[in-house]
Amino acid sequence: MIICRDQRNGNGCGATNATGALRCQTCGMSLRYGLELHDPGTVVGNYTIIRVIGHGGFGAVYLSKHVQAEQSSDYVALKQTLDPNGIRSFYREFEVLQHLHSPHLPRYDEMFEDGDNGYLVMEFIPGQSLSDILTRHRGPLLESQVLGYALQICDGLEFLHQQKPPLLHRDIKPANIRFTPDGLIKLVDFGLIKQADQTTRSTIRGAGSMPYAPLEQYGSSGQHTDQRSDIYSLGATFYHLLTAIEPLSAGTRISTSPDPLQSVQALNPHVSSHVSHAIATAMSLFQQERFADTFSFKQALLGIVAVKPSSGPRTTTKLGDSEPLSVEAEAQNSPRRQYDAHVLPTTAPSSASLSNASLSSTSSSNQSLAVQARLFRSLGHMDAITSIVYSPDEQTLVSASRDHTVRLWRVSDGRLVRTLRGHTQQVNRVVYSPDGLTLASVSDDMSIRIWQVADGRLQGVLEGHRDSVNDARYSQDGQLLATTGIDGTIRLWQIASGDLLHVFGHPDSMVTCMAYHAPSDVLIGGDRDGLVHLWQARDGQVLATLKGHQQPVTALVSAPDGTTLVSGDAVGSICVWSLESYQLQRTLEGHSQAITSMVYHPDGQLLTSVSQDQTVRLWDVVHGQQMYWLQGHTDAVQHVAYTPDGQILATASSDTHVCLWDMTDARLLHTIEEHTGPVVQVLFAASGRLLASASTDGTTRLWRIEHE
């Protein structure tokens, strides 16, 4: 097989092509310099290739089996290097690890050369990496879950560090830690392993992943790597798992004053103080300030030994400077407005900007509303609800679930009309075509299924994504469908033929969210590097790449009139862009954690954003001013929706509640507390008198909005 990746410059879409192919079947690029890998069934040495597990620029890993294996399940991982210099590295890795036996390390069987390539034969470890688990969770992991991993990881590292001389992994990160179906943690990828008595310093190239590598691995700090280097990487790994935000690199931190790294607890208030302080200590830029060994780090994580808060993220000082405040101390000492939990108005801006009076004009009366939400129907699945949508005529509500099914419910009486079965893993989103005749569902099973609404018949299956598909959008005429997923690409499909028309994005850019401005046929993608890309959908033309974020883009929304695009990122920053000039118009600052959802008020002037920081913020986009700050939830706010007339705002939260807000004065009207799990989506019917809420408790609930 040939992977579409030019070995000279790294270009290519990464698609798999048949051996002997001249051009990529997906993007059309020449495969003259593509990455050539072994096909299934090929025998290399004494091993038969079963399939490719993964590949990179310099090699691949295959699921393989010894030709004389007696059991069909006697699989091994065969690691191949295509780089001649990598053969020496393989020999060193095998020499160091072949005699080590630990439940947290893979078994090494042999090392051999075949042709110009080197091969390592090691234990095949099933399960998921912690990076996979974090990606699928789509948010911070629970502290209890991470501590469960931490105990085993620390034991594995402690075993390495106790060897004589100590062994350093030097590339600890979520992708290199696997969690097996038996609940066992395994450290993998020892290509950078080093014995601690080796005195040669190494640079960051080929010596770790930058967000997780300590300063001494950059080769310019004057420090040598030792056990504390692995402790830094381990702390950075726990930081990522508990915040869902990739940590800033040590190089960025040391070059900026004060240190911009926020504490774990600042990003995730559910994390205990002692855990946050322990991670901050482990991630100190300077070795002497970190834990001396892995055992001490583990004790601090468990709260057995105390770590002073002052050891958390802090600024770096020059000689003669006074000691600066910690990030946490600065936050405590900085002035901050305190508001009532129900309504948090700001001072109205000048008369030239959006004012409280203009908000009130959305109502037929300036009198404050008074409403109740009364339960109308409860619609159930066997597992958590992931997505809901009304049919265009709003006679039917469709729900998708982790139980692999899509269900259609009649709104008038809550009767189950039909269950659509076919996906083999959780369904992440379901969308109606504009004419209401078909439904598209996307799933973790990497497929997109198109269903006939009238009889539930499967019209077609679209396949091509290489990982979970999590979003889908129809074009205005319903002929095209755009999908995106964890493989980091947006794919555009012709519905009638099932043909893949274009692949937008690149595996290295990793698209994280998508919008489709249907009237102008423009696809918009935000990526993990903070870039926003715009493409003309039908011909694949690149229109613009917008640079304004420093963190992954997490949400996108375009203004109703199509003149403005708004993007939010993983640390709460919001950028407002002109879709006419593709220029950054302004940045909206106020949120402290990831933006989860944004929506425009029906009048097209007011933007509402919600965040993991538990707040709801209303912005005058034209003048870049925050109008209101609504605070009533006690956990991350996941979704937001307006009634069609703009009078009522609904917010859904992980605290299991739905809040209804009066937009005449930004007052909390009503709290729905009947769900028993996080609420992931809210949706008003066109009348504004019916609200649907979807929850991980397995129910979609319909509420009548009654004015008192």
Buried (B, 14 or more C-beta within 10 A) or exposed (E): BBBBBBBEEEBBBBBBBEEEBEBBBBBEBEBEBBBBBBEEEBEBBBBBBBEBBEBEEBBBBBBBBBEEBEEEEEBBBBBBBBBEEBBEBBBBBBEBBBEBEBEBBBBBBBBBEEEEBBBBBBBBBEBBBBBBBBBBEEBBBEBEBBBBBBEBBBBBBBBBBEEEEBBBBBBBBBBBBBBEEEEEBBBBBBBBBBEBEEEEBBEBEEBBBBBBBBBBBBBEBEBBBBBBBBBBBBBBBBBBBBBBBBBBBBBBBBEEEBBBBBBBBBBBBEBBBBBBBBBBBBBBBBBEBBBEBBBBBBBBBBBEBEBEBBBBBBBBEEEEEEEBBBBBBEBEEEEEEEBEEBBBBBEBBEEEBBBBEBBBEBBEEEEEBEBBBEEBBEBBBEBBBBBBBBBBEBEBBBBBBBBBBBBBBBBEEBEEBBEBEBBEEBBBBBBBBBEBBBBBBBBBBBBBBBBBBEEBEEBBEBEBBBBBBBBBBBBEEBBBBBBBBBBBBBBBBEBEEBEBBBBBBBBBBBBBBBBBBBEBBBBBBBBBBBBBBBBBBBEBEEBBEBEBBBBBBBBBBBBBEBEBBBBBBBBBBBBBBEBEEBEBBBEBEBBBBBBBBBBBBBBBBBBBBBBBBBBBBBBBBBBBBBBBBBBBBEBBBBBBBBBEBBBBBBBBBBBBBBBBBBBBBBBBBBBBEBBEBBBBBBBBBEEBBBBBBBBBBBBBBBBBBEEE
